[in-house]
Amino acid sequence: MASVRQVQVTFDCADPERVGRFWCEVLGYVLPPPPHGFASWDDFGRTLPPEDQGSSFACVDPTGVGPRLYFQRVPEGKVVKNRVHLDVRVGTGLVGEERLSALEAECARLLPLGATRVRLLPADEDNESCIVMQDVEGNEFCLD
């Protein structure tokens, strides 16, 4: 039997810090401590060559349960639908109007942070409702 491995979710993006800080707010994540010997991430960043400064950003679940999120600068922009996306679980265990209220409340919280609402996927015979959203660079995610 294979051992359980930790997972890191990596985002390709144009502005790693902007996208990373958005996801910190969405998920309640925090920045990890800077590398040993540095008082801050800014201090560490100043040691990098100019072309590498701001090229990545990471955040972690302060409880240690969720995966680390890593954001890396890439030269090309997003052109098609994500093949992988995050489901932000805000309606777990809720159904009907109670679920919709929880989803709408979270959507309203995220819009001022730069999120975009794409559409509501209403409940059907197999699935409860969810709201498809986009982060500050257009990466899709769902409020589920």
Protein Blocks (a to p, Z undefined) as FASTA:
>chain_A
ZZddddddddddfblmlmmmmmmmmnopacddddehiabfklmmmmpcfklgopaccddd
fklmaccddddddfbdcfbdcfbdcdddfkgoiacjllmmmmmmmmmmmmmnopacfbdc
dddfkbccddddddfkopacddZZ
